Each structure stands twice: as C-alpha cells, then as structure tokens.
C-alpha cells in the first residue's frame, strides 16, 4: 500500500473515500513508516490507540459518510494539548499526566472523523520561539538541520512540513504558531483569541493564548479551524463571532507595512522581504508604510514586563523545582516573581493605550504585512545567546495577542541560502476568513513547493468553506463595482466575491 507522505487534506480525503474499509491498514502502514528516532514526535499512536479511534468511527461513517468529512485523516497534537488516554507533558517529564478527556478542539476534529496519530515536541511550557528548549532535544529545521525549527510548536510544524500529517495543532502566545511556519515553509493560522476553545490546553499565558493550526495550504488550515472552532461554555475566555468582519480582502487591497524594519544584520532575510514586497506589488496591492513604534513597544511588553507573571501563575508549584525544568525556561518564568500587582495593572493600562493606537492604524488599511521573523539562527548560535536571539524572533509576532489581532503566516520567497522566509498577514479580531481569502490568492501566485516535501503546489479544487457569518448578495446596475452606488455596499464591509453574466433570456423590469 503506497504511503501518503506529503499529501494535502484533499488527497487524504480522496484516498480514504476509495479505501474506507481498509483505513486501519492505510494508517498503520503510515505510522509504521515513522521513525522512533524522530524527536519531533513525543508519542506515536499504538496499534490499540489507532484501532480504538477507527472502531468508534467506522460504523457511523458507513451509515452517514457526509457527517464525517475528516474520516480517517491523521493529525498531530502539540503536547500541551490533551488527548484522552494519552500523556500530556508540555515537554516537562515531571509534569506528566494521562489526560482523562480530549481538549474541546481535539474532540471536535475527532467527531468529524480525524485520527490522532501522535503528540509533538515543544519548547517546555510553550515558552520559546526556538524549538530547542526541550529535554527531548531540539527539533531541527526541515530544510537545514544546522538551523532551528522555530518554537514553541516545533514538533507540530516539523511533521507538517515533512508531510507526515496534513495538519497539526500548535499553540500561539507570542508567535509559536507562526515562527515555526515561517522557518519551515508552511501555513500557520493564529486565530482570533477565543475562536478555538482553550479547554484542555495547558495554559502558558491564559489571557494571551490560542490554539493554532499548521497545514501545507491555506485552505486546509482555515477548514480545520472552522471545524475545530466555536463557542465553548466551559472556557471562560471563549467568544462568539460577532459577524461584523468582512468575508474577504478586496482584489486590490491596501496593506500596511512597517516604515522602519529590524533585521538585526540579517541581509538575506531583508532581501527575501523585499522580494515578498515586489510580489505583493505584482498582485496590485498598494503598500502603505506606517509608524511601527506602538507595535514594537507592545511586543516588548510580553517578556520584558509584568506580563511574564502570567507564565509564572501557569507553572505554579513546578517553579520551586528548577532541577526539573529547562534552565532558560526557569529563568524566564521565575522573573514573574519580580513584579507586583501594581506593576501588572500599570502594564495593562499601557497595553490598552498601545492597542488603541494599533487598532486605529489598522482601521485605515485592509491588513498589516510583516516578515514572520526578522532573522533565523543556527542551533549553535541559540546555545550562545538563548534569550536574546529568541527575543529577536518575536519582533513581528509578540504584540498580536496582546492587541487582540488575528494572523496568518504564509510561505514567501526564500532566502538566498535556501532557507524559508515567510510573511505574516495581521488584522483585527475575526478577520480570520478575510486573511485566508487573500492567503489563497498569495499561495496560488507564488506556487512554492509544499513545505519541505518537494511536492508541487496545485491550486485548490474548491475555495474556502461557505461562511456562516456572511450573506451572499447578487447586485446589478448602479451597485456594481465602479458604479455610483457601490459605496453603499463597501461602506458596510461588503467584499467582492465574483463577477458573472446573466443568461441571454434574462430581462430586468
């Protein structure tokens, strides 16, 4: 039986529809081909765990296959997210416990038919953007093992980039769902906070955490998020989509870019960014430089101020056992003890002020575009400067959750040395679908190979799933684009979807 390595979600779905009765054999062969020496995996499904998941689904699938769109499709879960009957460690062996139930988002994907085949490595307690802060070893970059994979969701990004699963869950507080995507040439969707439930997710910073989704393509990442997302009464920070954001980004969007960028001397990263800007201009997207100082200032708050105390609260008693923690992680998290409640309130006031400036700047454009990371480092370099270089990686990611923004990390023109260098789209909360709409066009425009698989990009057979939060309206006459009443639609956040022609027999009276 041919292995399915390097395949997108659509390819997996097609194969399983043809071989639904032999899905166990297909997945077992796929799992047996995985290397036990691959430290991107912390746990790989046993035969019993695989069989139990399939046995629960197969009779239901036979009766109503349309109800299980992900039937038999394998996925991976970052090991700070619970899977029932599996260990959760957050890359801290002393913390290890067996989860009694699935995290809500995992349960929703399993209810759609998806099969968990493994849990993945991470920077301990999801504290880091490097992928090296784990007792299970550093996860190497999928293009050059001398370089970092990015973190904290290093394992999830790695297994997706190599095509071992078509999608995986990560988490993202400071950029953990975007930096590894940028370093491995894949898509990283950091949803609006509260869209995907945090129930069953070990928190890093509860106010600023979200699950994230890695995939080889934009359509796969967004489709998985729609299946996994939704309000959850068990999660105090779950939110209901207010249905006020646009469904799409205009065909000729106006993108903000930082007026002054920081690349920390990495000329190859800067050159790759300039190539990405040229590709954006080719797609008829005007670029509007903006003052980026509020973004930089807010980004610095996440680790260089009282917000780090949120991580201290999350770790709890474990902080008193430094011998059981990664030394760098312990140094960072223990710093939260240096701040008072007064410091925390003052930090919140500053966050609100900076967020207001950021939201005002973004209200003038369709989205912000930034380099996913301003630079990349080797594993050896990270050993020499573990905190400084990690901080550099977060330059264009750390502010996002603090300012209540959503983000989509996308593959972009490569560096001259052959390493990936992605870009990230950022917009206000609930603009997730609009960002994905442009992401589809961007990925089709560049047509880069998928992840590190070497597989060519092929345009999707279908667009994004139909939105439950928008109404499709057909217009004629003066409301068409370029006509005098079109503004009545655009000022109400209407987005152009497609143009068509009436039938020859049509008459308007």
NUNU-323897 format. One line per field, with one value per residue (C-alpha): residue in one letter; x, y, z. Coordinates in Angstrom, 2 decimals, m for minus. Each point is the difference from the previous one (the first is absolute). Layout:
residu	c(A; ...);
u	c(X; ...);
v	c(Y; ...);
w	c(Z; ...);
***
This chain:
residu	c(X; X; X; X; X; X; X; X; X; X; X; X; X; X; X; X; X; X; X; X; X; X; X; X; X; X; X; X; X; X; X; X; X; X; X; X; X; X; X; X; X; X; X; X; X; X; X; X; X; X; X; X; X; X; X; X; X; X; X; X; X; X; X; X; X; X; X; X; X; X; X; X; X; X; X; X; X; X; X; X; X; X; X; X; X; X; X; X; X; X; X; X; X; X; X; X; X; X; X; X; X; X; X; X; X; X; X; X; X; X; X; X; X; X; X; X; X; X; X; X; X; X; X; X; X; X; X; X; X; X; X; X; X; X; X; X; X; X; X; X; X; X; X; X; X; X; X; X; X; X; X; X; X; X; X; X; X; X; X; X; X; X; X; X; X; X; X; X; X; X; X; X; X; X; X; X; X; X; X; X; X; X; X; X; X; X; X; X; X; X; X; X; X; X; X; X; X; X; X; X; X; X; X; X; X; X; X; X; X; X; X; X; X; X; X; X; X; X; X; X; X; X; X; X; X; X; X; X; X; X; X; X; X; X; X; X; X; X; X; X; X; X; X; X; X; X; X; X; X; X; X; X; X; X; X; X; X; X; X; X; X; X; X; X; X; X; X; X; X; X; X; X; X; X; X; X; X; X; X; X; X; X; X; X; X; X; X; X; X; X; X; X; X; X; X; X; X; X; X; X; X; X; X; X; X; X; X; X; X; X; X; X; X; X; X; X; X; X; X; X; X; X; X; X; X; X; X; X; X; X; X; X; X; X; X; X; X; X; X; X; X; X; X; X; X; X; X; X; X; X; X; X; X; X; X; X; X; X; X; X; X; X; X; X; X; X; X; X; X; X; X; X; X; X; X; X; X; X; X; X; X; X; X; X; X; X; X; X; X; X; X; X; X; X; X; X; X; X; X; X; X; X; X; X; X; X; X; X; X; X; X; X; X; X; X; X; X; X; X; X; X; X; X; X; X; X; X; X; X; X; X; X; X; X; X; X; X; X; X; X; X; X; X; X; X; X; X; X; X; X; X; X; X; X; X; X; X; X; X; X; X; X; X; X; X; X; X; X; X; X; X; X; X; X; X; X; X; X; X; X; X; X; X; X; X; X; X; X; X; X; X; X; X; X; X; X; X; X; X; X; X; X; X; X; X; X; X; X; X);
u	c(0.00; 1.52; 0.81; m1.73; 2.97; m0.10; m3.72; m2.46; m3.33; m1.85; 2.32; m0.52; m3.77; m0.05; 2.15; m2.08; m3.29; 1.36; 1.31; m2.21; m0.20; 3.78; 0.69; 1.63; 2.50; 0.72; 0.66; 1.92; 2.36; 0.38; 0.78; 2.37; 2.06; 0.55; 3.39; 0.13; 3.25; m1.85; m0.20; m2.72; m2.24; m0.32; m2.69; m1.15; m3.33; 0.17; m1.92; m2.59; m0.41; m0.34; m2.48; m2.12; m0.43; m0.91; m2.35; m1.98; m0.43; m0.32; m3.60; m1.17; 1.85; m1.59; m3.47; 0.68; 3.36; m0.89; m0.07; 3.70; 1.94; 3.33; m0.58; 3.31; 2.14; 3.00; 1.11; 2.47; m0.50; 2.52; 0.73; m1.52; m3.44; m1.92; m0.90; m2.07; 2.05; 3.27; 2.69; 0.32; 3.41; 0.48; 3.59; 0.45; 0.20; m0.66; m3.38; m1.15; m3.62; m2.46; m2.80; m3.48; m1.69; 0.79; 0.53; m3.17; 1.65; 1.50; m3.38; m1.64; 2.49; m0.34; m3.78; 0.52; 1.92; 3.64; 2.49; 2.71; 3.21; 2.44; 0.90; 2.83; 3.02; 0.07; 1.96; m0.72; m3.22; m0.37; 2.61; 2.19; 0.08; 3.04; m0.97; 3.10; m1.28; m1.10; 1.46; m0.90; 2.46; m0.08; m2.19; 2.12; m1.07; m1.51; 2.14; 3.35; 0.48; 2.69; m2.74; m2.86; m3.51; m1.61; m2.21; m1.67; m2.10; 3.12; m1.14; m3.37; 1.55; 2.67; m2.36; m2.27; 2.91; 1.24; m3.49; m0.30; m3.46; m2.08; m0.68; 0.86; m0.92; 2.51; m0.55; 0.89; 0.58; 2.95; 0.34; 0.28; m2.45; 1.67; 3.78; 0.28; m2.24; 2.29; 3.14; m1.46; m1.91; m3.50; m3.20; m0.56; m3.46; m0.12; m3.72; m1.83; 0.26; m3.04; m1.01; 1.62; m0.75; 2.84; m1.69; 2.54; 2.94; 2.71; 0.27; 3.19; m1.64; m3.71; m0.98; 2.21; m0.09; m1.71; 0.17; 1.49; m0.17; 2.87; m0.64; 1.63; m2.67; m2.17; m3.25; 0.93; 0.96; m3.16; m2.28; 1.44; m0.44; m3.67; m0.60; 1.91; m1.25; m3.16; m1.23; 0.60; m1.89; 2.81; 2.57; m0.37; 1.84; m1.91; m1.66; m2.83; 0.79; m1.84; m0.31; 1.23; 3.27; 0.23; m0.07; 2.82; 2.78; m0.56; 1.56; 2.26; 0.67; 1.89; 2.58; 1.85; 3.69; 2.41; 1.64; 3.17; 0.90; 2.48; 1.96; 2.84; 2.64; m1.53; 0.33; m1.40; m3.19; m0.29; 0.49; m2.68; m2.37; 0.63; m0.79; m3.27; m0.87; 0.64; m2.34; m2.66; 0.36; m0.35; m3.34; m1.15; 0.15; 0.98; 2.39; m0.38; 2.90; m1.17; 1.63; 0.79; 1.19; m3.22; 0.31; 3.64; m0.74; m2.88; 2.06; 2.62; m2.58; m0.70; 3.32; 1.61; m2.74; m2.64; m1.76; 2.61; m1.63; m2.87; 2.44; 1.05; m3.61; m0.46; 3.04; m0.94; 1.80; 2.33; 1.93; 1.34; 1.72; 2.50; 1.87; m3.07; m0.24; 2.01; 2.44; m0.89; m3.72; 0.36; 1.97; m2.69; m3.01; 1.47; 0.46; m3.75; 0.57; 1.70; m3.20; m2.79; m3.73; 0.51; 2.51; m2.52; m2.75; 2.35; 1.04; m3.64; m0.59; 2.98; m1.22; m3.40; 1.54; 2.31; m2.78; m2.19; 2.77; 0.50; m3.70; m0.23; 2.92; m1.51; m3.42; 1.49; 1.13; m1.21; 2.76; 3.56; 2.82; 3.23; 2.90; m0.95; 3.43; 2.73; 2.73; 0.79; 2.79; 1.96; m0.36; 3.52; m0.78; m3.05; 2.19; 2.19; m2.86; m3.16; m2.04; 1.16; m0.42; m3.32; m1.18; 0.99; m2.23; m3.01; 0.48; m2.99; m2.08; 0.05; m2.51; m2.75; m1.94; 0.57; m1.73; m2.79; 0.97; m0.16; 2.85; 0.87; 3.61; 0.63; 2.84; 1.87; 3.08; 2.95; 3.28; 3.06; 1.38; m3.04; m1.71; m3.66; m0.97; m3.73; m2.28; m2.92; m3.31; m1.48; m3.43; m2.57; m1.85; m2.32; 1.67; 1.23; m2.02; 0.98; 3.69; m0.49; m1.73; 3.11; 2.24; m1.58; 0.82; 3.52; 0.81; m1.32; 2.03; 3.32; m0.72; 2.89; 0.56; m1.93; 1.95; 3.19; m1.71; 1.18; m3.57; m1.19; m2.78; m3.25; m2.90; m2.84; m3.05; m2.27; 0.13; m0.43; m3.02; m3.21; m0.06; m2.74; 0.51; m0.57; m2.74; 0.71; m1.79; m0.33; m0.08; m0.63; m0.03; 1.28; 1.27; 2.61; 3.68; 0.90; m3.63; m1.39; m1.79; 2.73; 1.09; m3.25; 1.38; 3.66; m0.71; m1.92; 3.02; m1.28; 2.76; 0.01; m0.24; m0.40; m1.32; m2.41; m2.34; m3.74; m1.52; m0.95; m3.70; 0.28; m1.88; m0.09; m3.26);
v	c(0.00; 3.31; 2.40; 3.38; 2.11; 3.55; 0.05; 2.80; m0.43; m0.39; m2.82; m1.82; 0.40; m1.33; m3.02; m0.91; 0.30; m2.60; m2.28; 0.72; m3.63; m0.31; 3.28; m1.84; m1.68; 3.30; 1.87; m2.86; m0.14; 3.77; m0.08; m2.97; 2.06; 2.74; 0.00; m0.55; 2.00; 3.08; 2.30; 2.12; m2.78; m0.53; m2.68; m1.98; m1.82; m3.68; m2.60; m0.08; 3.79; 0.08; m2.87; 1.49; 3.29; m1.69; m2.54; 2.82; 1.76; m2.62; m1.18; 3.61; 0.89; m2.90; 1.30; 3.68; 0.75; 3.66; 0.59; m0.88; 2.22; m0.86; m3.73; m1.81; 3.11; m0.03; 3.03; 0.91; 1.88; 2.14; m1.56; 2.77; m0.95; m2.93; m3.16; m2.45; m2.95; 1.54; 1.68; 3.78; 1.33; 3.49; m1.31; m0.28; m3.69; 0.86; 1.45; m3.10; m1.07; m2.09; 2.16; m1.16; 1.71; 1.65; 3.73; 1.50; 0.83; m3.49; m1.53; 2.01; m1.23; m3.58; 0.37; 0.98; m3.24; 1.06; m2.37; 1.10; m1.83; 1.79; 2.74; 2.36; 1.63; 3.63; 2.59; m0.89; 1.53; 1.61; 2.56; 0.79; 0.66; m2.15; m3.69; m0.81; 0.26; m3.60; m2.90; m2.16; 1.92; 2.85; m0.53; 0.89; 2.13; m2.10; 1.71; 0.09; m1.91; 2.46; 2.61; 0.24; m1.11; 2.84; m0.53; m0.54; m2.19; m1.50; m3.60; 0.79; 2.27; m2.57; m2.92; 2.15; 1.44; m3.52; m1.13; m2.59; 1.41; 2.45; 2.23; 0.36; 1.99; 2.40; 2.81; 3.67; 2.54; 1.99; m1.46; m3.74; m0.77; 2.36; 0.00; m3.80; 0.38; 2.68; m2.05; m3.12; 1.38; m0.87; 1.81; 0.98; 1.28; 1.92; 0.45; 2.74; m0.63; m1.91; m1.47; m3.36; m1.18; m0.15; m2.77; m2.79; 2.20; 0.46; 3.81; 1.97; 3.43; m0.59; 3.53; m0.15; m3.64; m1.59; m3.32; 0.29; m2.10; m1.06; m1.27; m0.15; 2.25; 2.90; m1.74; m2.99; 2.16; 2.09; m3.00; m1.76; 3.16; 0.24; m3.60; 0.39; 3.46; 1.26; 1.22; m2.22; 0.58; m1.72; 2.57; 3.31; 1.79; m1.56; 2.54; 0.07; 1.34; 3.36; m0.33; 3.55; m0.66; m0.24; m3.42; 0.84; 2.45; 2.15; m1.02; 3.07; 0.19; 2.74; m1.55; 1.76; m0.78; 1.24; 3.26; m1.16; m3.66; m1.89; m2.93; m0.03; m0.02; m2.90; 1.27; m3.21; 0.34; 3.62; m0.95; m2.69; 2.59; 2.35; m2.87; m0.57; 3.70; m0.15; m3.00; 1.96; 2.92; m2.43; m1.07; 3.65; 0.48; 3.59; 0.10; 2.72; 0.50; 0.72; 1.01; m3.32; 1.29; m0.96; m3.56; m0.26; 1.42; m2.39; m2.97; 0.79; m0.12; m3.72; m1.14; 3.17; 1.00; m1.32; m2.08; m2.71; m0.55; m1.71; m2.77; m0.10; m0.51; m2.75; m2.01; 0.19; m2.35; m1.29; 3.26; m1.18; m2.94; 1.63; m3.28; m1.36; 2.91; 1.21; 2.59; 2.73; m0.60; 0.14; 3.28; 1.61; m1.19; 0.66; 3.65; 0.39; m0.04; 3.38; 1.90; 1.27; 0.27; 3.73; m0.79; m2.32; 2.63; 2.60; m2.48; m0.54; 3.74; 0.29; m2.99; 1.64; 3.31; m1.65; m2.28; 3.02; 1.54; m3.30; m0.48; 3.57; m0.58; m3.24; 1.60; 1.91; m3.12; m3.48; m1.77; 0.32; m1.99; m0.74; m2.44; m3.04; 0.23; 2.58; m2.67; m3.67; m1.55; m3.22; m2.41; 0.93; 3.72; m0.56; m1.82; 3.09; 2.55; m1.93; 2.99; 2.82; m1.89; m1.45; 3.55; 1.07; m2.70; 1.59; 3.50; m0.31; m2.49; 0.86; 2.86; m1.89; m1.62; 2.93; 2.23; m2.54; m0.56; m3.06; m1.10; m2.30; m1.03; m0.79; m1.44; 2.71; 0.35; m1.93; 1.41; m0.23; m2.80; m2.19; 0.47; 1.03; 3.56; 0.47; 2.98; 0.47; 1.78; 1.63; 1.56; 0.75; m2.78; m2.14; 0.93; m3.61; m0.85; 3.19; m0.75; m3.56; 1.35; 1.97; m2.84; m2.25; 2.50; 0.52; m3.70; m0.46; 2.98; m1.29; m3.74; m1.00; m3.71; m1.27; 0.21; m2.06; m2.81; 1.03; m0.50; 2.66; 2.36; m0.62; 2.48; m1.14; m1.58; 2.06; 3.36; 0.61; m1.62; 2.01; 2.53; m0.33; 3.66; 1.68; 0.32; m0.27; 2.76; 0.27; 3.57; 1.64; 3.52; 2.89; m2.24; m1.69; 0.79; 3.34; 1.18; 2.85; m2.11; m2.57; 1.98; m1.03; m3.54; 0.66; 2.37; m2.87; m2.29; m1.81; m1.85; m0.85; m3.76; m0.57; 1.47; m1.85; 0.60; m0.36; m2.61; 1.24; m0.32; 2.13; 3.28; 2.59; 1.89);
w	c(0.00; m1.13; 2.82; 0.14; 1.09; m1.35; m0.80; 0.69; 1.71; m3.31; m1.09; 3.30; m0.25; m3.55; 0.84; 3.04; m1.89; m2.39; 2.76; 3.01; 1.10; 0.06; 1.81; 2.92; m2.31; m1.73; 3.24; 1.61; m2.99; 0.20; 3.73; m0.33; m2.45; 2.59; 1.68; 3.75; m0.05; m1.29; 3.03; m1.59; 1.37; 3.75; m0.30; m3.04; 0.01; 0.92; m2.00; 2.79; 0.05; m3.76; m0.08; 2.77; m1.86; m3.28; 1.60; 1.61; m3.32; m2.73; 0.70; 0.17; m3.18; m1.90; 0.88; m0.74; m1.66; m0.61; 3.76; 0.30; m2.42; 1.66; 0.30; 0.27; m0.49; 2.38; 1.99; 2.74; 3.26; 1.86; 3.37; 2.09; m1.39; 1.48; m1.87; 2.06; 1.23; m1.18; 2.12; 0.14; 1.03; m1.52; m0.48; 3.78; 1.02; 3.66; m0.98; m1.92; 0.45; m1.99; m1.38; 0.95; m2.94; m3.27; m0.23; m1.50; m3.33; m0.26; 0.80; m2.78; m2.58; 1.21; m0.24; m3.64; m0.50; 0.39; 1.63; 2.45; m0.90; 2.27; 2.43; m0.78; 1.60; 1.12; 1.90; 3.61; 1.32; m3.45; 1.08; m2.98; m3.73; m0.69; 0.26; 2.06; 3.60; 0.44; 2.01; m3.00; m2.17; m2.48; m3.06; m3.05; m2.93; m2.78; m2.68; 1.80; 3.29; 1.08; 0.49; 2.49; m0.88; 1.93; 3.02; 2.17; m2.31; m1.56; m0.28; m1.53; m2.63; m0.81; m0.59; m2.19; m2.00; m0.75; m0.97; 2.78; 0.76; m2.06; 3.02; 3.68; 3.06; 1.51; 2.46; m0.36; 2.76; m1.33; m3.49; 0.60; m2.80; m2.48; 0.43; m0.56; m3.05; m1.41; 0.65; m1.66; m3.02; 1.18; 0.95; 3.63; 0.95; 3.29; 0.50; 1.83; 3.74; 1.23; m3.37; 0.82; 3.52; 2.51; 2.05; 0.33; m0.99; 2.63; 0.19; m0.47; 0.30; 0.27; m1.03; m3.08; m1.15; m2.93; m1.76; m3.47; m3.15; m2.27; m3.52; m3.41; m1.53; 1.09; m0.88; 2.18; 2.99; m0.14; m0.56; 3.06; 2.08; m1.00; 1.07; 3.27; 0.91; 1.65; 3.34; 3.04; 3.24; 1.95; m1.11; 1.83; m2.82; m2.87; m2.31; m2.52; m3.45; m0.21; m3.80; m0.59; m1.85; m3.79; m1.66; m2.39; m0.70; m3.12; m3.29; 0.24; 3.74; 1.78; 2.31; 2.78; 0.41; 2.68; m1.01; 1.75; 0.23; 2.16; m1.43; 2.55; m2.71; m1.96; m3.55; m1.50; 2.03; m1.11; m3.66; 0.29; 1.49; m2.91; m2.40; 1.85; m0.30; m3.74; m0.25; 1.91; m2.39; m2.92; 1.47; m0.13; 3.75; 0.92; 2.97; 2.62; 2.44; 3.55; 3.26; 1.64; 3.35; 1.89; m1.35; 1.03; 3.43; 0.60; m1.21; 2.61; 2.80; m0.33; 1.44; 1.34; 2.42; 2.41; m2.67; 0.54; 3.42; m1.86; m0.84; 3.65; 1.02; m2.59; 1.09; 3.69; 2.37; m2.70; 0.26; 3.38; m1.71; m2.38; m0.39; m1.81; m2.44; m2.97; 1.47; m2.51; 0.44; 3.79; m0.22; m2.15; 1.97; 3.45; m1.00; 0.45; 3.76; m0.27; m0.77; 2.25; m0.58; m0.53; m2.75; m1.62; m0.06; m1.42; m2.69; m0.89; m0.30; m2.35; m2.02; m0.46; m1.11; m2.52; m1.26; m0.69; m2.12; m1.83; m0.71; m1.28; m2.38; m1.32; m0.56; m2.93; m1.92; m0.90; 1.97; 1.26; m1.63; 1.86; m0.25; 2.05; 1.64; m0.58; 0.03; 0.57; 2.06; 0.15; 2.90; 1.07; m0.03; 2.21; 2.51; 0.24; 0.33; 0.93; 1.23; m2.26; m3.29; 1.13; 0.70; m3.52; m1.49; 1.72; m1.44; m2.36; 2.01; 3.72; m0.19; m1.85; 2.82; 2.36; m2.58; m0.70; m3.63; m2.23; m2.25; m2.88; m0.66; m3.66; m2.07; m1.88; m2.24; 1.43; 1.23; m2.22; 2.22; m0.72; 3.37; 0.17; 0.87; 0.42; 0.33; 2.37; m0.56; 3.11; 0.48; 2.73; 1.80; m2.14; m3.28; m0.19; m3.10; m1.78; 0.58; m1.24; m3.12; m0.92; 1.14; m2.62; m2.73; 1.31; 0.13; m3.54; m1.21; 1.38; m0.51; 2.26; 0.70; 3.01; 3.24; m0.16; m1.92; m3.45; m1.20; m2.46; 0.96; m1.85; 0.10; 2.28; m1.56; 2.24; 1.75; 3.71; 1.64; m0.17; 2.83; 2.60; 0.94; m3.35; m2.61; m3.73; m1.88; m3.79; m1.27; m3.38; m1.38; 2.08; 2.82; m2.19; 0.53; m1.51; 0.04; 2.15; 2.65; 0.58; 3.08; 1.73; 0.04; 0.71; 2.90; 1.59; m0.28; m3.07; m1.86; m3.69; m0.58; m3.74; m3.22; m2.25; m2.94; m0.28; m2.31; m3.51; 0.88; 3.14; 0.13; 2.79; 0.44);
***
